[in-house]
Every structure is written in C-alpha cells, then in structure tokens.
Amino acid sequence: MKRALKPSRLTVLLGTFLATLSGSACAYNLIDENGTELNLDVEIMVGQFSSQETYGNPESSPSWTEGYAKYGFSGSKTIGDGSLFGAANAVSSGTWGDGDALGVTTGDERETDVEDLYVGYRNDLFELSAGRQNITIGDGFILNGDSLNLGKGPGPSELNRGGAYWLAARKAFDKTAMLRVGGDKGLRSDVFWFKSDNYAQAQPEMAGINVEYVMDQGTFALMHLRGLDVNDDWGFANRDGQKTTSLRFQGNAGVENLFLSAEYVDQTQGDSSPDANAWYAEAGWTFADAPWSPSVHYRYTSYDEGYDPLFFGFNRGYGTWFQGEVAANYAGPFGTDSDIHYLSVKANPSDTLTVGAGYFNFTDTNGGTGDNDAQELDIWAEWVAHDHLIISPLVGFYKPDSATSTQGNDNTNTYAQVLAIVPF
C-alpha cells in the first residue's frame, strides 16, 4: 500500500525557508477584520562562512559573517469585488570578518535602505502592482529578483550594495509594473517592466511577457524579455536592445514521484556580440515508499560563451540556480560559458530534518579551453530546530582541473557555511 504524501511540519517550514531566500518575507498578523488586513513582516538571516582557498580576497583562508534583517508592514483592503494591497519595508545588512572568498566584500559593509515599497489591486480576473518589488518568473533560471549584492571590494564605490553577498539581502527592483492575468489553472500570463538601480547589473531597464499553460501534469511556458536601456559604464552595453526568449516545462507528466524540468533560452545581444543560447534538462525520482523518502535528480546544463545569465537566483533549493556553492559564488563559472553535469540525492530522516548532497562536474569552460573546468561536492542539511529557527549547515569540496582556473588557484578547497533562518 502506497503512503500518501502529505505536507509535514518540515515541508511547510522549508517552504518558508525557500520563500525567504527568494524574497518573500514572513508575516505576523496584526489586524484581520472587516476586509482589512495588516501584517508585521520580519525576515532575519545570519550566515557564518569559511573558505580554505581565496579567489580574490587578499586573506589566504577568509572567514566571514553575513547577516540581514528585513522589517516592515504589508496589508490589504477589500474594495468591491477585489482588494488593494501593498507593502513597505526596509533592510539592514552587513558583512563582518575577512569578507567573502571572491573579495567583493571586505567585512566593513553596513547599510540600511528601503527594500519593498509597492501598491497593487487584485480581483478574480487580474492583479496589477507597481513600485519597488521583487519579480520572479518560473524557477529563477533567468529572472529571480535583483539579488546581486556586492560590497566594498575592488571597483567603484557605486558597486557597494551593503554586503551580505551570499545571503542576497536586497532583491527588489527599484521600479516595476506587473500585470498578472489568469488563475492557478489553464492559460495565464504576466506582463512586466522593471528598472534596476543595481550598479553591478549596469542598472538595466527591461520589459517582458510570460505566458503559461498550467495543468495537473505540469506547466508549459514561454517568456520574452527585452532590454530597453542600460548604464554602459560597467560593460553591459549588450543589455540595451537585448532579446531573451525562453521555452520551459516543469511537472511530473502525470507520473507520481517523477520530477521533470527543462528550459531552452535563445538570446540576441543588443550590440555586436554574437548571439548565445542556454538550456537545461532535469529528471528526478522520489522513492516515496522507502525509508526517509529519498529522491535522486540528474541535470545537464549548457551555457554558451557570451551568454548573459541576467538575474538568476536561489529558488528550488541548493543547486538552483547557484550551481556549486564555491563555483557559482566565488571561483566560477558564474552561470555562463560552461557545461555542467549535476547529480543530487536528498532524504528526510525525520519531520524536521532534510539531508542532501550534490555533485557538479564543470566542463567546456572559458571558450572551450577548459581553463575553469572543475568538480564540486556539496553536502548539506536543513534542520527545523524550532518553529522560529531553521539551521542549515553545508560543507563543500571544490577541485579545479587547471592551474589557469579563476584567479590562478588550482588548489582543492574545503568550504563551509552555516545559515540560521528566523521565520515568524
């Protein structure tokens, strides 16, 4: 007899964990009466990190701490057949210690800024919002918020966004307009525009449309994103006029315990750079009747040389879309110019504990020269220690193949991090 898969305490709280990392704050209800709702939003994360090797940090074995607190209010008010909604909050962030292994933070970052500040209206037919907010499409392969958070490392002072590089404290686009049409099933669409104030992303202005067909077997989707303007002082002139089109699917194709996900991206650059493509295909299986309900996933990803990964981010969990904690964050490749084989296993020893491991093999890097080819093994856990505390340790082993790898460092690296997430 098959066991029914039902949401556990771990599933619910890890959903909160993933939502936190992808930019949704946790809420404490203050008022809920007569169609009026007001929430206190609080999101706190702290991480301790260490790297045996460096990829730009002047310290030979840097150790550092990152942390942020996001706090403010969100709410809604029923009006006729719909409701007004909005949010206003701020983020205080910092990095302490030696700064990260890439050297984009120094440990001296401290900053408090407005994060979300938006208003909208929704009813059964559509949802319209505008202001400063996060935008995520699909599972974040292309667009998962404005989450590149540099600090006081090399480069102009405009790059400093308050540190907390790994935690990505700030995710909201500076100016946005978003129209969502359709419900949870069948044909639906998102039409959006955003303007970034992130200097490390060259402050691009972009517009796009996402069309999805949602059914029980999975979701088919098509997205088109167009670059409208850019600050080309920082080497991203190709984003002005850039066209990115993707076709994707995610679901189980009607087979219980099966997971399928794939996306193909065609990118036409806005300047004289050659066009580029990227794609991935992933399959997974959950052994629901076995002890600990283990799951196994394999994914192959291919990024062309010159492919612009845009605004990818952490979404489905470790390995998406930061492929390798060391490779994706510090040593490279950084979501471009590589082919990546990924094999992961995950299990649930209890209702409050998930353990997992992911192996990455990076090939065909740096224009096919292999200069940044490497292997990485990450082993991690997510433990719900309390309703208001999730602890996630990870250890990674990164082995470059070549002495001409990023920063000329071909040493095997042992990397460790421990995250503490405080949901409310």
C-alpha positions as CSV (number, residue, x, y, z in Angstrom):
1,M,0.0,0.0,0.0
2,K,1.4,3.4,-1.0
3,R,1.9,6.0,1.6
4,A,0.1,9.2,1.0
5,L,2.4,12.2,0.6
6,K,1.2,15.0,2.8
7,P,2.7,18.3,3.9
8,S,4.7,17.9,7.1
9,R,6.0,20.5,9.5
10,L,9.3,20.3,7.7
11,T,7.7,20.8,4.3
12,V,5.8,23.9,5.5
13,L,8.8,25.5,7.2
14,L,11.2,24.6,4.4
15,G,8.8,26.2,2.1
16,T,9.1,29.3,4.3
17,F,12.9,28.9,4.1
18,L,12.9,28.9,0.3
19,A,10.4,31.7,0.1
20,T,12.7,33.7,2.4
21,L,15.7,33.2,0.1
22,S,13.7,34.0,-3.0
23,G,12.4,37.2,-1.5
24,S,9.1,36.7,0.3
25,A,9.0,38.0,3.9
26,C,7.4,36.1,6.8
27,A,4.4,37.8,8.3
28,Y,2.8,38.2,11.7
29,N,-0.8,39.3,11.5
30,L,-1.7,42.4,13.4
31,I,-5.2,43.2,12.1
32,D,-7.7,41.0,10.2
33,E,-11.2,42.2,10.3
34,N,-13.9,43.7,8.1
35,G,-11.9,43.1,4.9
36,T,-8.8,44.9,6.3
37,E,-5.5,43.0,7.0
38,L,-2.3,44.4,8.3
39,N,0.9,42.3,8.8
40,L,4.2,42.9,10.5
41,D,6.8,41.4,8.1
42,V,10.1,40.2,9.6
43,E,12.8,38.2,7.9
44,I,16.1,37.6,9.7
45,M,19.1,35.5,8.4
46,V,22.6,35.1,9.6
47,G,25.4,33.1,8.0
48,Q,28.9,32.1,9.0
49,F,31.3,31.2,6.2
50,S,34.8,30.0,5.7
51,S,36.9,29.1,2.7
52,Q,40.3,27.3,2.8
53,E,41.2,29.0,-0.5
54,T,40.7,32.5,-1.9
55,Y,39.6,33.7,-5.3
56,G,40.3,37.4,-5.0
57,N,40.2,38.1,-1.2
58,P,43.7,39.1,0.0
59,E,43.3,36.8,3.0
60,S,44.6,33.3,2.2
61,S,41.8,31.5,4.1
62,P,39.0,34.0,4.6
63,S,36.3,33.6,7.3
64,W,33.3,35.9,7.4
65,T,29.9,36.5,8.7
66,E,26.9,37.9,6.8
67,G,23.5,38.9,8.2
68,Y,20.4,41.0,7.5
69,A,17.1,41.9,8.9
70,K,14.1,42.8,6.7
71,Y,11.2,44.5,8.5
72,G,8.1,46.5,7.7
73,F,4.4,46.2,7.0
74,S,2.2,44.6,4.4
75,G,-1.6,44.6,4.1
76,S,-4.7,44.6,2.0
77,K,-8.1,46.2,2.0
78,T,-11.2,44.7,0.3
79,I,-12.8,47.1,-2.2
80,G,-15.9,45.8,-4.1
81,D,-15.0,42.6,-5.8
82,G,-11.3,43.0,-5.3
83,S,-8.7,44.3,-2.9
84,L,-5.9,46.9,-2.6
85,F,-2.6,45.5,-1.3
86,G,0.8,46.8,-0.7
87,A,4.0,46.6,1.4
88,A,6.6,49.0,2.8
89,N,9.8,47.6,4.5
90,A,13.5,48.2,4.9
91,V,16.6,46.0,5.0
92,S,19.6,46.4,7.3
93,S,22.6,44.3,6.2
94,G,26.2,43.8,6.8
95,T,29.3,41.6,6.3
96,W,31.9,41.1,9.1
97,G,35.3,39.4,9.3
98,D,37.6,39.0,6.3
99,G,35.0,39.4,3.6
100,D,33.9,36.7,1.1
101,A,36.2,34.4,-0.8
102,L,35.7,36.3,-4.1
103,G,36.7,39.6,-2.4
104,V,33.7,41.6,-3.4
105,T,33.0,42.3,0.3
106,T,35.6,43.4,2.8
107,G,33.9,42.8,6.1
108,D,33.2,46.6,6.6
109,E,29.8,46.8,5.0
110,R,26.8,48.1,7.0
111,E,23.8,49.6,5.3
112,T,20.0,50.2,5.8
113,D,17.8,51.0,2.8
114,V,14.2,50.8,1.7
115,E,13.5,47.4,0.2
116,D,9.9,46.8,-0.9
117,L,7.6,49.8,-1.5
118,Y,4.7,48.9,-3.7
119,V,0.9,49.0,-4.1
120,G,-1.5,47.0,-6.2
121,Y,-5.0,45.9,-6.9
122,R,-6.3,42.3,-7.5
123,N,-9.6,40.6,-8.2
124,D,-10.7,37.3,-9.8
125,L,-9.5,38.4,-13.2
126,F,-6.2,40.1,-12.8
127,E,-3.6,41.6,-10.4
128,L,-1.8,44.9,-11.1
129,S,1.0,46.2,-9.0
130,A,3.7,48.9,-9.2
131,G,6.6,50.2,-7.2
132,R,9.7,48.7,-5.7
133,Q,9.3,44.9,-5.5
134,N,10.8,41.5,-6.4
135,I,9.9,39.8,-9.7
136,T,10.4,36.1,-10.2
137,I,9.5,34.1,-13.3
138,G,9.5,30.3,-13.4
139,D,12.1,28.8,-11.1
140,G,14.6,31.6,-11.5
141,F,16.8,30.3,-14.3
142,I,16.6,33.8,-15.9
143,L,14.7,36.1,-13.6
144,N,14.7,35.8,-9.8
145,G,14.9,39.3,-8.4
146,D,17.7,41.9,-8.4
147,S,19.7,39.9,-5.9
148,L,23.4,40.6,-6.7
149,N,24.7,42.2,-3.5
150,L,28.3,43.4,-3.7
151,G,30.2,45.4,-1.1
152,K,33.4,47.5,-0.8
153,G,35.6,45.2,-2.8
154,P,37.6,46.2,-5.9
155,G,35.7,48.6,-8.2
156,P,33.9,51.9,-7.9
157,S,32.0,52.8,-4.7
158,E,28.7,52.6,-6.6
159,L,29.0,48.8,-6.5
160,N,28.5,48.7,-2.8
161,R,25.0,47.4,-2.0
162,G,25.5,46.7,1.7
163,G,27.3,43.4,1.5
164,A,25.7,40.1,2.6
165,Y,26.8,38.8,-0.7
166,W,25.7,35.1,-0.3
167,L,22.5,35.9,1.6
168,A,21.5,38.4,-1.1
169,A,19.7,40.7,1.3
170,R,18.3,43.0,-1.3
171,K,16.2,41.5,-4.1
172,A,13.7,44.2,-5.1
173,F,13.9,46.0,-8.4
174,D,13.9,49.8,-7.9
175,K,10.9,50.5,-10.2
176,T,8.4,47.9,-11.5
177,A,5.0,47.5,-13.1
178,M,3.4,44.0,-13.1
179,L,0.2,42.7,-14.6
180,R,-0.9,39.2,-13.8
181,V,-3.9,37.7,-15.7
182,G,-5.5,34.3,-15.1
183,G,-5.7,31.9,-12.3
184,D,-4.0,28.8,-11.0
185,K,-5.0,26.5,-13.8
186,G,-5.2,26.8,-17.6
187,L,-3.9,29.8,-19.6
188,R,-2.4,32.7,-17.6
189,S,0.1,35.5,-18.2
190,D,2.5,38.0,-16.7
191,V,3.3,41.3,-18.4
192,F,6.0,43.3,-16.6
193,W,8.5,46.2,-16.7
194,F,11.4,46.9,-14.3
195,K,14.2,49.4,-13.8
196,S,17.2,48.2,-11.7
197,D,19.3,50.6,-9.5
198,N,21.9,47.9,-9.1
199,Y,25.2,49.3,-10.5
200,A,26.8,45.8,-10.6
201,Q,24.0,44.9,-13.1
202,A,24.5,48.1,-15.1
203,Q,21.1,49.5,-13.9
204,P,19.2,48.0,-16.8
205,E,15.6,48.8,-17.8
206,M,13.7,45.8,-19.2
207,A,10.2,44.7,-20.2
208,G,8.8,41.2,-20.7
209,I,5.8,38.9,-21.1
210,N,5.4,35.4,-19.7
211,V,2.7,33.1,-20.9
212,E,1.9,29.8,-19.1
213,Y,-0.5,26.9,-19.5
214,V,-0.9,25.2,-16.2
215,M,-2.4,21.7,-15.8
216,D,-2.1,18.8,-13.4
217,Q,0.7,17.2,-15.4
218,G,2.9,20.3,-15.4
219,T,3.3,23.8,-16.7
220,F,4.4,24.8,-20.2
221,A,5.6,28.4,-20.5
222,L,7.1,30.9,-22.9
223,M,8.8,34.1,-21.8
224,H,10.2,37.0,-23.8
225,L,12.4,39.7,-22.2
226,R,13.6,42.8,-24.0
227,G,16.4,45.2,-22.8
228,L,15.3,48.9,-23.1
229,D,18.2,50.8,-21.6
230,V,21.4,50.3,-19.6
231,N,24.2,52.2,-17.9
232,D,27.1,51.0,-20.1
233,D,29.8,52.3,-17.8
234,W,30.2,48.8,-16.3
235,G,30.5,46.8,-19.5
236,F,26.9,45.6,-20.1
237,A,26.2,47.6,-23.3
238,N,24.7,44.4,-24.8
239,R,21.7,44.6,-22.5
240,D,20.4,47.7,-24.4
241,G,18.3,46.0,-27.1
242,Q,19.0,42.5,-25.9
243,K,16.2,40.0,-26.6
244,T,15.9,36.8,-24.4
245,T,13.3,34.2,-25.2
246,S,12.8,31.0,-23.3
247,L,10.6,27.9,-23.5
248,R,10.2,25.8,-20.4
249,F,8.3,22.9,-18.8
250,Q,8.1,21.7,-15.2
251,G,5.9,19.0,-13.7
252,N,5.6,15.2,-13.4
253,A,3.9,14.4,-16.8
254,G,1.1,12.7,-14.8
255,V,3.5,10.2,-13.1
256,E,3.5,10.2,-9.3
257,N,7.0,10.7,-7.8
258,L,8.5,11.8,-11.1
259,F,10.0,15.3,-11.5
260,L,10.8,16.8,-14.9
261,S,12.1,20.3,-15.6
262,A,13.6,21.8,-18.7
263,E,14.2,25.2,-20.3
264,Y,15.7,26.5,-23.5
265,V,16.9,30.1,-23.9
266,D,17.7,32.0,-27.1
267,Q,19.5,35.3,-26.5
268,T,20.1,38.0,-29.1
269,Q,22.6,40.6,-27.9
270,G,21.9,44.3,-28.3
271,D,25.4,45.2,-29.6
272,S,27.8,43.5,-31.9
273,S,28.3,40.5,-29.6
274,P,27.4,37.1,-31.0
275,D,24.0,35.5,-30.1
276,A,24.1,32.9,-27.4
277,N,21.9,30.1,-26.1
278,A,21.5,28.2,-22.8
279,W,19.4,25.2,-21.8
280,Y,19.0,22.5,-19.2
281,A,17.1,19.3,-18.8
282,E,16.5,17.7,-15.4
283,A,14.8,14.5,-14.2
284,G,14.2,13.3,-10.7
285,W,12.5,10.4,-8.8
286,T,11.3,10.2,-5.2
287,F,11.2,6.7,-3.6
288,A,8.2,7.5,-1.5
289,D,7.8,4.0,-0.1
290,A,11.4,3.7,1.1
291,P,12.7,4.8,4.5
292,W,13.4,8.6,4.6
293,S,11.7,9.0,1.2
294,P,14.9,9.6,-0.7
295,S,15.0,11.4,-4.1
296,V,17.6,11.4,-6.9
297,H,18.0,14.1,-9.5
298,Y,20.2,14.4,-12.6
299,R,20.5,17.6,-14.6
300,Y,22.6,18.7,-17.6
301,T,23.1,22.4,-18.2
302,S,24.8,24.1,-21.2
303,Y,25.7,27.8,-21.3
304,D,27.2,29.3,-24.5
305,E,30.2,31.5,-24.4
306,G,28.9,35.1,-24.1
307,Y,25.5,34.0,-22.6
308,D,24.2,36.7,-20.2
309,P,22.7,34.9,-17.2
310,L,20.8,38.1,-16.2
311,F,19.0,37.8,-12.9
312,F,19.2,34.1,-11.9
313,G,18.9,33.2,-8.3
314,F,18.3,30.7,-5.5
315,N,14.8,29.2,-5.9
316,R,14.2,25.5,-5.7
317,G,16.9,24.8,-3.2
318,Y,20.7,24.2,-3.2
319,G,21.9,23.8,-6.7
320,T,19.3,26.1,-8.4
321,W,20.5,28.3,-9.8
322,F,23.8,28.7,-8.0
323,Q,25.4,25.6,-9.3
324,G,28.1,24.7,-6.8
325,E,28.5,26.9,-3.7
326,V,32.2,27.6,-4.4
327,A,31.9,27.6,-8.2
328,A,28.8,29.7,-8.6
329,N,29.6,32.2,-5.9
330,Y,33.4,32.6,-5.8
331,A,35.5,30.6,-8.3
332,G,33.3,30.5,-11.4
333,P,31.9,29.7,-13.9
334,F,29.2,32.2,-13.0
335,G,26.2,30.9,-15.0
336,T,27.8,31.2,-18.4
337,D,30.4,29.6,-20.8
338,S,30.2,26.1,-19.4
339,D,28.6,22.7,-19.5
340,I,27.5,21.3,-16.1
341,H,26.6,17.8,-15.1
342,Y,24.7,17.7,-11.7
343,L,23.7,14.7,-9.6
344,S,21.9,15.1,-6.3
345,V,20.4,13.0,-3.6
346,K,18.1,14.1,-0.8
347,A,16.3,12.4,2.1
348,N,14.1,13.2,5.1
349,P,15.3,11.2,8.2
350,S,12.5,13.0,10.2
351,D,9.8,15.5,10.0
352,T,12.3,18.2,11.0
353,L,15.4,17.2,9.1
354,T,16.4,17.0,5.4
355,V,19.9,16.0,4.3
356,G,21.3,16.1,0.8
357,A,24.3,16.1,-1.4
358,G,25.1,17.5,-4.8
359,Y,27.9,16.7,-7.2
360,F,28.8,19.1,-10.0
361,N,31.2,18.5,-13.0
362,F,32.1,21.7,-14.9
363,T,33.4,21.2,-18.4
364,D,34.0,23.1,-21.7
365,T,34.6,26.3,-19.8
366,N,36.3,29.5,-20.9
367,G,35.5,29.3,-24.6
368,G,36.1,25.6,-24.7
369,T,39.7,25.8,-23.3
370,G,38.7,24.1,-20.1
371,D,40.6,26.7,-18.0
372,N,37.9,26.7,-15.4
373,D,36.9,23.0,-15.5
374,A,36.4,21.6,-12.0
375,Q,34.4,19.3,-9.8
376,E,32.5,20.2,-6.7
377,L,30.7,18.1,-4.0
378,D,28.4,19.9,-1.6
379,I,26.8,18.1,1.5
380,W,24.1,19.9,3.4
381,A,21.2,19.7,5.9
382,E,18.1,21.7,6.8
383,W,17.0,21.3,10.4
384,V,13.9,22.8,11.8
385,A,15.2,23.3,15.4
386,H,12.1,25.3,16.4
387,D,9.1,26.8,14.8
388,H,11.1,30.1,14.6
389,L,14.5,28.7,13.9
390,I,15.9,26.8,10.9
391,I,19.6,25.8,10.8
392,S,21.3,24.8,7.5
393,P,24.9,23.7,7.5
394,L,26.8,22.9,4.3
395,V,30.3,21.7,3.5
396,G,31.7,21.9,0.0
397,F,34.8,20.4,-1.7
398,Y,35.9,22.2,-4.9
399,K,38.6,20.7,-7.1
400,P,39.8,22.7,-10.2
401,D,41.4,20.8,-13.1
402,S,43.8,23.5,-14.2
403,A,46.3,26.0,-12.8
404,T,44.8,28.6,-15.2
405,S,41.5,28.4,-13.4
406,T,39.9,31.5,-11.8
407,Q,42.5,33.7,-10.1
408,G,45.2,31.1,-11.0
409,N,44.2,29.0,-7.9
410,D,44.2,25.3,-8.7
411,N,44.2,24.1,-5.1
412,T,41.4,21.8,-3.8
413,N,39.2,23.9,-1.5
414,T,37.2,22.9,1.6
415,Y,34.4,25.4,2.1
416,A,31.9,25.6,5.0
417,Q,28.8,27.6,5.8
418,V,26.1,27.6,8.5
419,L,22.8,29.5,8.0
420,A,20.3,30.5,10.7
421,I,16.9,31.5,9.4
422,V,14.4,33.0,11.8
423,P,10.8,32.8,10.3
424,F,7.9,34.5,12.1
